[in-house]
Amino acid sequence: WRDASASMDYSSAAFIPGGDGPTKRERAELLLVALASLLVRGGERLALLGGGMAPLSGRVALTRLVELIERGGRHPAAGGGMPAIEPLPRACQLVLIGDFLGPLDATNAIVAGVAAAGIRGHLLQIADPAEEDLPFDGRVRFEGVEGRDALLVSRVETIRDAYAGRFREHRAGLQAMAQALGWSFGAHRTDRPPALALLALHAVLAPDRRR
């Protein structure tokens, strides 16, 4: 699954002089398709959560996955930007890719429910560099993209350290939650090579495929 909510369409490149970079959604979908390609080569069956697609193997699985992504549909949400979980095959693994910026308790409710069914999983958080570094200066108006109110900050640089601390705290909460439930957690910035995140994610899946 990849988060297709409005927050994933963000890229700070449009607001930074000389900036260039993909949206979070573009990076998430690239990683999802690349991972699916590797899994298909390894003989695995796969499906896109919420796509109405039974797990398939071979080239047809990859083709079907790409078609579903190209349609650009938004998966029914359970709250906090998380997917509404449907019945899953026993002994499967679930890979969730998104920004996971919603409340930790909303994320935990979904992940804990899946883990309670004996399903292992992996969270990959995608972040734009501006979401980590808050590189803006001066008077800035921040507008919500999912129904949140706008926020006007007169001097952004004065809150940069506090903001960075909150961001790190939120990420640490995601990591601790995943570890407590026996899941793995990874983080990736859109200004970093996607291959690094792909290899790390493939590595945590590989031991189960060798059994």
Buried (B, 14 or more C-beta within 10 A) or exposed (E): BBBBBBBBEBBBBEEBEEBEBBBBBBBBBBBBBBBBBBBBEEEBBBBBBBBEBEEBBEEEBBEBBBEBBEEEEEBEBBEBBBBEBEEBEEEBBBBBBBBBBBBBEBBBBBBBEBBEEEBBBBBBBBBBBBBBBBBBEEEBEEEEEEEEEEEEBEEBEEEBEEBEEEBEEBBEBBBEBBEEBEBBBBBBBBBEEBEEBBEBBBEBBEEEEEE
